[in-house]
Amino acid sequence: MWVRNMFKHYIWVTAPCDDYYKFIKKLQAINIYVLEIKYHKKQIYLKIEYQYFNKVTKYLISYKFKKIKEMGIYNIKAILKKYYIFLIAFIFGLVLFFILSNLIIKVNVIHDNKEIRDLITTELNDINIKPLRFKKSFKDLEKIKKYLLNKYPDKLDWLEIEVDGMVYNVLIEERIITNIEKNDNICDVIAKKDGTITKFKVFNGTSLIAINDYVKKGDILISSKTLLNEEEKRSVCASGEVYAYTWYTVNVSIPFKEEIRKKTGKKKYNIVFNKNGNKKKLLKDRFNSYDSSYKTLLSFFDYSFLLETEYETKKIIEEHDEEEALKIALKKANDNIYLKLSEFDTIVDQKVLKKTRNDSKMEVEVFIIVEELISMENKTF
């Protein structure tokens, strides 16, 4: 039903009207079908089919009707007709933006050896990695890297294709082949800190540890020494991963009353021109205090245009009771520890050792237990 109505030509018309009921009688007299009628401040508003507009202006000439809005698809047509230049420019801009955002204008093959540079440049040209071509997907770039490394295993040790705006930077490490008849290097895996072992994997070498063992910093966890037919041998290098519970103590101070900046929910947009990290806004700031986030609209060599979203903030005084202050202290202690940890480490428990308070703040000492990767290689010669 709504689809059929969408293609009917409905319009809203209006006219001054002092007597609403008198107007309704005149409207009924000329058999005008009205879909909707409104009356406000001596002004009548009618929603009718377009074909009735000439009729009401002809027979109710004293009311001086005016069209104010077309409905359905005709309203869309009217908007398109009114703003077609802007829409064409907008579509052209989107197409241009898409092309420039996905176009490569330069390929830099970075290596000191000209022979390697020329070889890789030729290979990349053959597989359509060259200027004035559209960017490849991450998956395609990974396939190209594997193809080149597999094709030249004696020349390439490592290769990476980085996308920098409209430029491909191809980074290469050349494989240096040396003939070593004997290698007496010993590589043990040792503990980089004290802890209690929770889990481990041995990739190469002999494990000297068990679950729940307590180890100290510098202890050998995985030895490069191996046994073959009851005779001691040395492997090239021991390797593995060893996790252990480790311990941290963090002191945190939390004020009961503090001034913070809080987002109001209002936001504005700005266009920022960026050159080598130096940002210049095209419009003036609309907020006295705000936080910003940026999204790249267009990047060209060292230049880029960014869309800045400004989130208005205001300063407020936040007060905490003792329970809230303790929660904040524990979270802050966790955050402080996470800054020291790697992506493989996890906080498993925390305990408050001591807390003291005065009129303005709370001092908290927190004991934190972490499951941490403590293994590291230790090479000797």
C-alpha positions, 0 to 999 in steps of 0.5 A: 500500500505504501509503495502505491501511495509513494508514486501518487502525486500528493501535495501540501497546500496552505491558505489563510482562513478565519472561519474553519467550519465555513471553509470545510463546508465550501470544501465539501461543496466542490467535492475535494477529497482531503487526505489530511487537514490541519488548522493553526493560527488562522492558517489552513493546511491540506494534504490533497492529490495534485490533480485537485490543486487547480480545482481548489484555486479555481473555486476557492479563489478568495483563500489564495492557496499556495503549494508548500510541499510535494510528497512521495517520489515527487518530493524526492524529484523536487529535492534532486532538481533543487540540489542537483549541482551539489549532488553531482559534485558530492558524487564526483567527490566520492568517486575521486576520493575512492580513486585517490584512496585506492591508487598507488602512485609510487613504489619504493623498493628499499635496499642498498644492493642495486641488483636486488632492487632491480630484481624485485622491481622487475618482479613487481612490475610483472605482477602489476605492482607499479604506479597508477594501479589500484591497491591490492588487498592485504591477502593479495600482498601476503600472497605476493610476499610468499611468492617472491620469498619462495622464488628467490630463497637464496637471495631474500631472507625477509620481505615486507610491503608497507602501504603509506598513503598512495605509496608502496614501500617494499622493505627487503633483507638479503639472505647472506649464505655462509658456510659454517662447518662447526657452530659451538654456540650454546643457547639456553632458555633462562628465567628473566625473573623469579616466579612459580612455574604454571605451564611451559612448552619445549620446542628444542632442548631439554626441560629442567623444570616442572609445574609448581617449581619455584625458579629465580632470575637467571636459572636455566629453564630449558637446556641446550644439552641433549642425550643421544644413546646415553651420550651428552650432545649439544643442540644448536639452540634451546627454545621454548615458552615458560610461564610463571606466577610473578608478584608486584606491589603497587602503591596508589593515591586516590583523592576523594575529590578531584576535578575531571573533564567529562564529555557533554554528548555534544560534538562538532566536525572539522577538516584538518590539513596535516603535513608531516604531523603539523595539523592546521584546522580549516574551521575555527574551534566551536567548543572551549574545551573538547577531546578530538578523534581523527579519521583520514579522508585523503592522503597524498605523499606527506600531506593528508586531510583528516576529519576531526570529531570534537567532543565537548567536555566540561570540568566537573568536581567528582567526589568519591566515598571510601568504597569508590576510591578503593575500586578506582585504586585497584583499577589504577594499580591494574592499569599500571601493571599492564603497562609493564606486561606483554600481550602474553601476560595476564593478571590473575589476582590482586589483594589490598595489603594496606590502606590509609586515609586522611581528609583528602585522599586514600593511600592503597598498597596493592599486591598483584599476581601475574601469570607471565612469560618469564623465559628468555634466550641466553646465548654463550660462545 
